[in-house]
Amino acid sequence: MSRFTLPPEGILRAREKLVLDHFRDEVLQDWDATLSTFPHPHYELIAQMTVHDGDSEVRQYYHDTRVAFPDQEHEMIALRHANDAVIVEFWLIGTHKGPLGKIPPTGSSHRTRMTAYFIFDEDENLINERVYFDQLTILKQLLGGLDKRNPADLLKLGRAVAGALAMAGGEPDPCLTKTVTPDLND
């Protein structure tokens, strides 16, 4: 299919329903239902340059993020269609009640604007959720909620900064760095 041609309305509606079901099931933390939207679960987190591929890796990602933000939810901003994707802009909202990697819980909330590309193959299978967001926006909100005059919060701040630094500098997933320039000569 040409990149200039959208699929028929019935396909767009089916894709949209699948994506909205996926969002709903994530908020409900119904991982079996969420994972059933993919034949092979695959997430790409561009801000972190990480990939979670396959059922066990994606379940671990879900577990880790819900330990950090047990009340995580989405607030939809917009939904758009492309010839091979549904593109969703949303607010990700949550309270930092558990460790986020090496960052200890701060008790602060965040509301971060994100974009997710739900990419479909030629057989209309969801093959990838690619998420774009700014990590600094989240970290700024998590740390900004601490009282810099409170010794306990200063200790949390120091541990959070040390945790963030310990997580920095990892190697990006090669599937995110080895890209191919598209042929736009048609």
N, CA, C and O of each residue as an XYZ file, in Angstrom:
744
protein
N       0.848     -1.176      0.000
C       0.000      0.000      0.000
C       0.899      1.247      0.000
O       1.918      1.296      0.688
N       0.509      2.215     -0.760
C       1.237      3.481     -0.821
C       1.123      4.209      0.513
O       0.117      4.099      1.214
N       2.159      4.944      0.845
C       2.108      5.722      2.089
C       1.095      6.864      1.999
O       0.790      7.501      3.007
N       0.576      7.126      0.806
C      -0.407      8.188      0.598
C      -1.849      7.684      0.645
O      -2.788      8.464      0.483
N      -2.024      6.390      0.865
C      -3.357      5.793      0.847
C      -3.708      5.239      2.219
O      -2.966      4.441      2.793
N      -4.844      5.673      2.731
C      -5.339      5.098      3.978
C      -6.160      3.851      3.680
O      -6.810      3.767      2.638
N      -6.133      2.882      4.593
C      -6.995      1.702      4.426
C      -8.466      2.113      4.488
O      -8.784      3.235      4.882
N      -9.354      1.214      4.102
C     -10.793      1.493      4.180
C     -11.228      1.783      5.627
O     -10.556      1.409      6.589
N     -12.365      2.457      5.739
C     -12.882      2.868      7.042
C     -13.045      1.694      8.007
O     -12.762      1.832      9.197
N     -13.492      0.554      7.516
C     -13.682     -0.613      8.387
C     -12.389     -1.050      9.054
O     -12.396     -1.432     10.224
N     -11.285     -0.999      8.330
C      -9.981     -1.359      8.900
C      -9.559     -0.316      9.930
O      -9.060     -0.667     11.000
N      -9.755      0.963      9.615
C      -9.392      2.022     10.562
C     -10.194      1.891     11.853
O      -9.653      2.074     12.943
N     -11.474      1.578     11.734
C     -12.313      1.409     12.928
C     -11.858      0.205     13.753
O     -11.835      0.271     14.982
N     -11.498     -0.885     13.090
C     -11.028     -2.086     13.804
C      -9.708     -1.795     14.523
O      -9.528     -2.202     15.670
N      -8.798     -1.104     13.868
C      -7.529     -0.734     14.508
C      -7.778      0.150     15.725
O      -7.207     -0.063     16.795
N      -8.640      1.140     15.539
C      -8.930      2.073     16.632
C      -9.526      1.340     17.828
O      -9.145      1.600     18.969
N     -10.452      0.432     17.575
C     -11.048     -0.335     18.684
C      -9.981     -1.133     19.411
O      -9.960     -1.152     20.642
N      -9.092     -1.795     18.675
C      -8.035     -2.590     19.292
C      -7.142     -1.707     20.166
O      -6.794     -2.090     21.283
N      -6.773     -0.534     19.665
C      -5.909      0.374     20.425
C      -6.624      0.881     21.675
O      -6.025      0.929     22.749
N      -7.880      1.255     21.551
C      -8.623      1.733     22.725
C      -8.817      0.617     23.745
O      -8.752      0.867     24.949
N      -9.053     -0.613     23.283
C      -9.129     -1.758     24.203
C      -7.787     -1.952     24.905
O      -7.743     -2.213     26.107
N      -6.703     -1.825     24.160
C      -5.350     -1.959     24.716
C      -5.136     -0.933     25.836
O      -4.667     -1.286     26.918
N      -5.478      0.324     25.579
C      -5.335      1.375     26.603
C      -6.174      1.050     27.833
O      -5.694      1.137     28.964
N      -7.432      0.675     27.603
C      -8.329      0.363     28.731
C      -7.771     -0.787     29.569
O      -7.751     -0.712     30.798
N      -7.322     -1.842     28.907
C      -6.822     -3.007     29.620
C      -5.529     -2.707     30.374
O      -5.279     -3.295     31.426
N      -4.699     -1.794     29.847
C      -3.494     -1.382     30.588
C      -3.878     -0.696     31.895
O      -3.309     -0.993     32.946
N      -4.835      0.213     31.834
C      -5.258      0.925     33.051
C      -5.856     -0.060     34.055
O      -5.642      0.070     35.260
N      -6.609     -1.048     33.556
C      -7.199     -2.064     34.434
C      -6.161     -3.069     34.925
O      -6.447     -3.887     35.800
N      -4.957     -3.006     34.359
C      -3.871     -3.938     34.663
C      -4.285     -5.375     34.374
O      -3.924     -6.302     35.099
N      -5.046     -5.537     33.303
C      -5.422     -6.859     32.806
C      -4.405     -7.223     31.731
O      -4.634     -7.012     30.540
N      -3.283     -7.771     32.172
C      -2.150     -7.993     31.272
C      -2.450     -9.042     30.210
O      -1.973     -8.920     29.082
N      -3.222    -10.062     30.541
C      -3.565    -11.063     29.530
C      -4.356    -10.416     28.396
O      -4.081    -10.669     27.223
N      -5.329     -9.588     28.740
C      -6.129     -8.910     27.712
C      -5.266     -7.928     26.922
O      -5.369     -7.851     25.697
N      -4.419     -7.183     27.622
C      -3.554     -6.219     26.929
C      -2.642     -6.942     25.946
O      -2.528     -6.541     24.787
N      -1.999     -8.001     26.404
C      -1.067     -8.727     25.546
C      -1.773     -9.446     24.404
O      -1.154     -9.733     23.380
N      -3.045     -9.738     24.563
C      -3.775    -10.420     23.489
C      -3.974     -9.517     22.275
O      -4.370    -10.001     21.215
N      -3.710     -8.217     22.404
C      -3.839     -7.315     21.257
C      -2.675     -7.468     20.279
O      -2.741     -6.965     19.157
N      -1.611     -8.157     20.691
C      -0.448     -8.416     19.836
C      -0.359     -9.923     19.535
O      -0.677    -10.729     20.409
N       0.059    -10.322     18.334
C       0.452    -11.721     18.168
C       1.803    -11.980     18.849
O       2.066    -13.086     19.321
N       2.656    -10.945     18.895
C       3.956    -11.014     19.566
C       4.196     -9.642     20.209
O       4.512     -8.692     19.493
N       4.055     -9.505     21.535
C       4.196     -8.203     22.183
C       5.571     -7.576     21.932
O       6.603     -8.240     22.026
N       5.556     -6.286     21.612
C       6.806     -5.578     21.319
C       6.600     -4.095     21.621
O       5.743     -3.443     21.025
N       7.399     -3.573     22.558
C       7.373     -2.156     22.918
C       8.735     -1.551     22.634
O       9.767     -2.163     22.911
N       8.733     -0.347     22.080
C       9.955      0.427     21.914
C       9.767      1.738     22.663
O       8.863      2.513     22.351
N      10.626      1.986     23.658
C      10.576      3.219     24.440
C      11.718      4.103     23.944
O      12.878      3.904     24.306
N      11.374      5.071     23.120
C      12.388      5.849     22.423
C      13.195      6.717     23.394
O      14.408      6.841     23.226
N      12.570      7.309     24.384
C      13.310      8.167     25.329
C      14.423      7.396     26.028
O      15.491      7.948     26.293
N      14.180      6.142     26.321
C      15.167      5.317     27.016
C      15.996      4.472     26.053
O      16.979      3.847     26.449
N      15.584      4.459     24.768
C      16.235      3.651     23.729
C      16.272      2.178     24.139
O      17.277      1.488     23.971
N      15.132      1.721     24.686
C      15.015      0.324     25.113
C      13.879     -0.365     24.364
O      12.936      0.272     23.895
N      14.000     -1.668     24.270
C      12.990     -2.502     23.637
C      12.592     -3.588     24.622
O      13.440     -4.173     25.297
N      11.298     -3.850     24.698
C      10.764     -4.977     25.468
C      10.086     -5.864     24.445
O       9.055     -5.498     23.880
N      10.669     -7.043     24.204
C      10.209     -7.914     23.132
C       9.781     -9.269     23.691
O      10.533     -9.936     24.401
N       8.565     -9.651     23.355
C       8.046    -10.942     23.786
C       7.233    -10.840     25.063
O       7.318     -9.856     25.797
N       6.453    -11.863     25.311
C       5.522    -11.884     26.438
C       6.213    -11.633     27.780
O       5.764    -10.783     28.549
N       7.283    -12.346     28.071
C       7.888    -12.223     29.409
C       8.531    -10.848     29.606
O       8.417    -10.275     30.690
N       9.200    -10.306     28.593
C       9.817     -8.979     28.742
C       8.770     -7.893     28.904
O       8.941     -6.978     29.709
N       7.678     -7.988     28.138
C       6.625     -6.970     28.241
C       5.910     -7.086     29.588
O       5.595     -6.073     30.211
N       5.652     -8.321     30.039
C       5.053     -8.480     31.378
C       5.959     -7.897     32.461
O       5.465     -7.294     33.414
N       7.266     -8.064     32.334
C       8.195     -7.490     33.310
C       8.152     -5.962     33.267
O       8.197     -5.306     34.308
N       8.067     -5.405     32.066
C       7.927     -3.952     31.905
C       6.654     -3.464     32.594
O       6.680     -2.479     33.331
N       5.540     -4.158     32.353
C       4.284     -3.796     33.019
C       4.451     -3.864     34.540
O       4.055     -2.944     35.256
N       5.032     -4.945     35.018
C       5.224     -5.122     36.461
C       6.054     -3.977     37.040
O       5.666     -3.362     38.033
N       7.195     -3.694     36.415
C       8.103     -2.669     36.933
C       7.457     -1.289     36.948
O       7.613     -0.539     37.912
N       6.732     -0.954     35.884
C       6.128      0.380     35.846
C       4.957      0.499     36.818
O       4.693      1.588     37.328
N       4.246     -0.610     37.085
C       3.120     -0.529     38.024
C       3.582     -0.638     39.470
O       2.866     -0.207     40.374
N       4.760     -1.204     39.710
C       5.348     -1.120     41.050
C       5.705      0.343     41.324
O       5.453      0.862     42.411
N       6.290      0.993     40.328
C       6.671      2.405     40.491
C       5.439      3.310     40.556
O       5.391      4.230     41.374
N       4.446      3.057     39.701
C       3.251      3.904     39.604
C       1.999      3.020     39.631
O       1.398      2.779     38.584
N       1.598      2.534     40.810
C       0.464      1.598     40.873
C      -0.856      2.194     40.399
O      -1.765      1.456     40.017
N      -0.973      3.517     40.420
C      -2.212      4.175     39.996
C      -2.111      4.732     38.580
O      -2.897      5.601     38.201
N      -1.159      4.244     37.800
C      -0.929      4.785     36.458
C      -2.181      4.705     35.603
O      -2.884      3.695     35.596
N      -2.447      5.789     34.882
C      -3.569      5.819     33.951
C      -3.243      6.743     32.790
O      -2.222      7.431     32.796
N      -4.123      6.752     31.793
C      -3.949      7.565     30.600
C      -5.116      8.534     30.484
O      -6.245      8.228     30.869
N      -4.821      9.693     29.952
C      -5.864     10.654     29.622
C      -5.665     11.002     28.143
O      -4.682     11.646     27.776
N      -6.590     10.579     27.318
C      -6.472     10.733     25.872
C      -6.520     12.207     25.473
O      -7.329     12.975     25.993
N      -5.643     12.591     24.544
C      -5.643     13.936     23.960
C      -6.171     13.870     22.530
O      -7.078     14.616     22.162
N      -5.595     12.967     21.721
C      -6.002     12.855     20.318
C      -5.648     11.467     19.801
O      -4.763     10.793     20.327
N      -6.361     11.062     18.761
C      -6.095      9.793     18.097
C      -6.161     10.062     16.594
O      -7.101     10.681     16.096
N      -5.130      9.579     15.883
C      -5.050      9.798     14.442
C      -4.718      8.478     13.750
O      -4.195      7.544     14.360
N      -5.039      8.433     12.461
C      -4.758      7.244     11.668
C      -3.695      7.543     10.620
O      -3.656      8.633     10.048
N      -2.837      6.563     10.378
C      -1.868      6.599      9.291
C      -2.080      5.339      8.465
O      -2.873      4.476      8.840
N      -1.377      5.227      7.346
C      -1.621      4.064      6.494
C      -1.249      2.749      7.179
O      -1.809      1.707      6.837
N      -0.311      2.770      8.146
C       0.076      1.537      8.835
C       0.036      1.665     10.359
O       0.596      0.822     11.060
N      -0.621      2.711     10.882
C      -0.556      2.940     12.333
C      -1.753      3.722     12.847
O      -2.453      4.409     12.103
N      -1.958      3.589     14.156
C      -2.821      4.494     14.911
C      -1.878      5.274     15.815
O      -1.051      4.687     16.513
N      -2.002      6.578     15.801
C      -1.119      7.461     16.573
C      -1.959      8.091     17.674
O      -2.987      8.715     17.410
N      -1.507      7.920     18.912
C      -2.275      8.401     20.057
C      -1.420      9.372     20.858
O      -0.298      9.057     21.255
N      -1.977     10.565     21.089
C      -1.374     11.508     22.029
C      -2.159     11.386     23.323
O      -3.389     11.332     23.313
N      -1.433     11.342     24.444
C      -2.108     11.154     25.723
C      -1.245     11.708     26.854
O      -0.044     11.931     26.701
N      -1.893     11.917     27.979
C      -1.194     12.229     29.220
C      -1.025     10.918     29.967
O      -1.985     10.162     30.117
N       0.176     10.642     30.434
C       0.412      9.519     31.341
C       0.464     10.111     32.738
O       1.197     11.067     32.993
N      -0.307      9.544     33.628
C      -0.471     10.101     34.974
C      -0.181      9.004     35.989
O      -0.586      7.857     35.798
N       0.516      9.348     37.065
C       0.760      8.367     38.111
C       1.479      8.967     39.303
O       2.065     10.047     39.221
N       1.423      8.249     40.407
C       2.082      8.654     41.652
C       3.231      7.694     41.914
O       3.054      6.476     41.872
N       4.398      8.241     42.182
C       5.634      7.466     42.346
C       5.675      6.845     43.744
O       6.168      7.458     44.691
N       5.153      5.627     43.860
C       5.038      4.957     45.162
C       6.009      3.805     45.338
O       6.121      3.258     46.435
N       6.708      3.428     44.285
C       7.670      2.331     44.350
C       8.891      2.683     43.537
O       8.892      3.702     42.846
N       9.941      1.866     43.596
C      11.160      2.186     42.852
C      10.916      2.212     41.347
O      10.192      1.378     40.805
N      11.530      3.178     40.693
C      11.522      3.297     39.237
C      12.942      3.001     38.784
O      13.778      3.900     38.700
N      13.209      1.736     38.494
C      14.590      1.335     38.247
C      15.371      1.539     39.535
O      15.032      0.970     40.573
N      16.424      2.358     39.466
C      17.244      2.638     40.644
C      16.828      3.925     41.353
O      17.507      4.374     42.276
N      15.711      4.518     40.924
C      15.214      5.744     41.552
C      14.208      5.363     42.624
O      13.159      4.798     42.314
N      14.514      5.666     43.887
C      13.576      5.308     44.967
C      12.301      6.147     44.882
O      12.310      7.229     44.295
N      11.207      5.656     45.462
C       9.943      6.388     45.385
C      10.035      7.759     46.059
O      10.627      7.912     47.128
N       9.433      8.744     45.400
C       9.422     10.110     45.953
C       8.060     10.470     46.519
O       7.947     11.428     47.284
N       7.019      9.722     46.159
C       5.664     10.057     46.579
C       5.036     11.144     45.727
O       3.876     11.499     45.939
N       5.784     11.682     44.763
C       5.266     12.743     43.891
C       4.492     12.161     42.725
O       4.686     11.010     42.335
N       3.623     12.973     42.187
C       2.849     12.592     41.007
C       3.458     13.221     39.762
O       4.176     14.219     39.836
N       3.156     12.618     38.621
C       3.545     13.239     37.351
C       2.381     13.167     36.383
O       1.504     12.310     36.489
N       2.399     14.083     35.448
C       1.443     14.138     34.330
C       2.282     14.511     33.124
O       2.695     15.661     32.976
N       2.533     13.532     32.259
C       3.495     13.696     31.177
C       2.825     13.443     29.834
O       2.156     12.429     29.633
N       3.020     14.384     28.927
C       2.459     14.246     27.580
C       3.305     13.269     26.778
O       4.532     13.357     26.774
N       2.639     12.330     26.095
C       3.329     11.294     25.334
C       2.623     11.070     24.004
O       1.485     11.490     23.796
N       3.335     10.398     23.119
C       2.773      9.950     21.846
C       3.153      8.494     21.660
O       4.303      8.113     21.879
N       2.189      7.679     21.256
C       2.448      6.264     20.979
C       1.989      5.950     19.559
O       0.893      6.319     19.138
N       2.859      5.263     18.843
C       2.541      4.768     17.510
C       2.238      3.278     17.644
O       3.105      2.494     18.030
N       1.019      2.896     17.327
C       0.626      1.495     17.301
C       0.720      1.068     15.840
O      -0.100      1.465     15.013
N       1.724      0.258     15.535
C       2.045     -0.068     14.150
C       1.490     -1.444     13.791
O       1.624     -2.409     14.544
N       0.858     -1.502     12.609
C       0.212     -2.707     12.112
C       0.948     -3.229     10.883
O       1.482     -2.458     10.084
N       0.965     -4.558     10.749
C       1.572     -5.167      9.561
C       0.538     -5.276      8.441
O      -0.602     -4.838      8.591
N       0.950     -5.865      7.320
C       0.068     -5.978      6.149
C      -1.132     -6.883      6.397
O      -2.099     -6.839      5.636
N      -1.092     -7.708      7.451
C      -2.232     -8.569      7.809
C      -3.087     -7.967      8.927
O      -3.955     -8.641      9.483
N      -2.839     -6.706      9.247
C      -3.581     -5.963     10.277
C      -3.334     -6.491     11.679
O      -4.206     -6.393     12.542
N      -2.148     -7.051     11.916
C      -1.736     -7.431     13.267
C      -0.980     -6.271     13.891
O      -0.158     -5.634     13.232
N      -1.256     -5.997     15.156
C      -0.465     -5.010     15.890
C       0.904     -5.624     16.139
O       1.010     -6.671     16.778
N       1.951     -4.980     15.640
C       3.298     -5.551     15.768
C       4.221     -4.735     16.662
O       5.304     -5.201     17.016
N       3.811     -3.522     17.035
C       4.715     -2.679     17.807
C       3.942     -1.541     18.449
O       3.051     -0.957     17.834
N       4.288     -1.232     19.684
C       3.883      0.032     20.297
C       5.173      0.805     20.534
O       6.009      0.412     21.347
N       5.320      1.912     19.810
C       6.518      2.754     19.901
C       6.117      4.042     20.619
O       5.274      4.795     20.131
N       6.731      4.294     21.789
C       6.312      5.394     22.652
C       7.402      6.466     22.719
O       8.577      6.177     22.945
N       6.971      7.702     22.516
C       7.861      8.864     22.587
C       7.448      9.728     23.773
O       6.269     10.039     23.944
N       8.428     10.114     24.592
C       8.177     11.008     25.719
C       9.511     11.586     26.177
O      10.578     11.151     25.743
N       9.427     12.569     27.058
C      10.615     13.218     27.582
C      10.840     12.742     29.018
O      10.050     13.056     29.909
N      11.909     11.989     29.241
C      12.209     11.469     30.581
C      12.433     12.586     31.594
O      12.063     12.455     32.761
N      13.039     13.684     31.148
C      13.330     14.783     32.067
C      12.043     15.408     32.613
O      12.003     15.860     33.757
N      11.001     15.427     31.790
C       9.709     15.954     32.256
C       9.198     15.144     33.439
O       8.712     15.706     34.420
N       9.307     13.824     33.342
C       8.869     12.970     34.452
C       9.747     13.189     35.671
O       9.241     13.419     36.769
N      11.068     13.118     35.487
C      11.997     13.256     36.607
C      11.828     14.604     37.304
O      11.850     14.679     38.533
N      11.660     15.660     36.524
C      11.475     17.006     37.094
C      10.238     17.048     38.003
O      10.270     17.661     39.070
N       9.159     16.397     37.578
C       7.946     16.389     38.395
C       8.117     15.528     39.649
O       7.645     15.885     40.728
N       8.800     14.390     39.493
C       8.991     13.502     40.643
C       9.873     14.157     41.695
O       9.609     14.033     42.891
N      10.916     14.851     41.259
C      11.826     15.517     42.195
C      11.268     16.855     42.668
O      11.520     17.273     43.798
N      10.509     17.525     41.803
C       9.953     18.837     42.143
C       8.955     18.787     43.272
O       8.716     19.802     43.925
N       8.361     17.626     43.522
C       7.395     17.493     44.603
C       8.022     17.334     45.977
O       7.319     17.308     46.987
N       9.352     17.228     46.017
C      10.041     17.075     47.307
C      10.272     18.436     47.957
O      10.538     19.426     47.275
N      10.167     18.471     49.272
C      10.393     19.699     50.043
C      11.891     19.810     50.327
O      12.435     19.056     51.134
N      12.546     20.750     49.661
C      14.005     20.891     49.783
C      14.438     21.408     51.160
O      15.635     21.465     51.442
N      13.494     21.780     52.013
C      13.825     22.210     53.383
C      13.692     21.067     54.385
O      14.090     21.194     55.543
N      13.127     19.954     53.928
C      12.889     18.808     54.799
C      14.073     17.843     54.659
O      14.336     17.360     53.558
N      14.792     17.551     55.755
C      15.951     16.656     55.664
C      15.629     15.289     55.052
O      16.432     14.749     54.292
N      14.472     14.732     55.374
C      14.107     13.426     54.814
C      13.938     13.526     53.295
O      14.358     12.628     52.564
N      13.328     14.607     52.822
C      13.152     14.796     51.386
C      14.483     15.090     50.694
O      14.686     14.699     49.545
N      15.387     15.779     51.391
C      16.718     16.003     50.817
C      17.454     14.683     50.626
O      18.153     14.492     49.630
N      17.296     13.782     51.575
C      17.901     12.456     51.446
C      17.278     11.709     50.258
O      17.993     11.071     49.486
N      15.935     11.785     50.109
C      15.262     11.173     48.958
C      15.776     11.765     47.647
O      16.006     11.049     46.672
N      15.949     13.084     47.645
C      16.438     13.767     46.454
C      17.827     13.254     46.075
O      18.086     12.953     44.910
N      18.708     13.158     47.055
C      20.058     12.657     46.791
C      20.039     11.231     46.260
O      20.771     10.905     45.326
N      19.207     10.384     46.848
C      19.109      8.993     46.388
C      18.504      8.917     44.982
O      18.926      8.103     44.161
N      17.516      9.770     44.715
C      16.882      9.773     43.396
C      17.869     10.228     42.321
O      17.922      9.641     41.240
N      18.638     11.255     42.610
C      19.643     11.731     41.646
C      20.708     10.657     41.437
O      21.115     10.402     40.304
N      21.160     10.031     42.513
C      22.149      8.950     42.388
C      21.567      7.794     41.570
O      22.268      7.216     40.740
N      20.312      7.456     41.791
C      19.664      6.394     41.031
C      19.537      6.734     39.560
O      19.776      5.888     38.699
N      19.155      7.990     39.265
C      19.031      8.415     37.867
C      20.389      8.373     37.177
O      20.487      7.936     36.031
N      21.431      8.822     37.860
C      22.776      8.791     37.275
C      23.251      7.354     37.048
O      23.920      7.074     36.053
N      22.916      6.458     37.951
C      23.315      5.052     37.801
C      22.633      4.414     36.589
O      23.172      3.485     35.989
N      21.454      4.912     36.235
C      20.717      4.358     35.097
C      21.125      4.998     33.768
O      20.803      4.474     32.702
N      21.829      6.123     33.830
C      22.202      6.859     32.614
C      23.362      6.179     31.902
O      24.174      5.490     32.518
N      23.420      6.383     30.623
C      24.587      5.950     29.868
C      24.569      4.533     29.371
O      25.573      4.070     28.829
N      23.476      3.823     29.527
C      23.420      2.459     29.009
C      23.431      2.458     27.484
O      23.115      3.464     26.848
N      23.791      1.342     26.921
C      23.820      1.211     25.466
C      22.397      1.155     24.912
O      21.567      0.412     25.435
N      22.098      1.926     23.864
C      20.767      1.842     23.254
C      20.578      0.507     22.551
O      21.540     -0.107     22.090
N      19.339      0.068     22.475
C      19.033     -1.169     21.770
C      19.371     -0.980     20.291
O      18.918     -0.017     19.673
N      20.161     -1.887     19.719
C      20.583     -1.732     18.324
C      19.429     -1.646     17.324
O      19.573     -1.014     16.277
N      18.296     -2.264     17.624
C      17.196     -2.182     16.660
C      16.636     -0.763     16.571
O      15.922     -0.439     15.621
N      16.954      0.083     17.552
C      16.491      1.476     17.516
C      17.525      2.413     16.895
O      17.199      3.542     16.530
N      18.753      1.954     16.776
C      19.797      2.825     16.207
C      20.140      2.463     14.769
O      20.640      3.304     14.022
N      19.880      1.228     14.376
C      20.198      0.786     13.012
C      18.959      0.963     12.133
O      18.231      0.013     11.844
N      18.750      2.201     11.723
C      17.571      2.531     10.932
C      17.931      2.609      9.458
O      19.098      2.757      9.096
N      16.921      2.510      8.621
C      17.101      2.595      7.177
C      16.311      3.800      6.684
O      15.140      3.970      7.020
N      16.959      4.624      5.892
C      16.287      5.786      5.320
C      15.230      5.312      4.339
O      15.524      4.486      3.475
N      13.999      5.816      4.452
C      12.943      5.365      3.529
C      13.159      5.918      2.126
O      13.740      6.989      1.950
N      12.687      5.177      1.138
C      12.707      5.635     -0.250
C      11.472      6.504     -0.465
O      10.349      6.000     -0.457
N      11.671      7.793     -0.655
C      10.560      8.726     -0.826
C      10.437      9.192     -2.276
O       9.877     10.254     -2.546
N      10.956      8.403     -3.195
C      10.961      8.781     -4.618
C       9.800      8.182     -5.398
O       9.987      7.741     -6.532
N       8.623      8.157     -4.825
C       7.491      7.636     -5.598
C       6.436      8.676     -5.812
O       5.417      8.399     -6.445
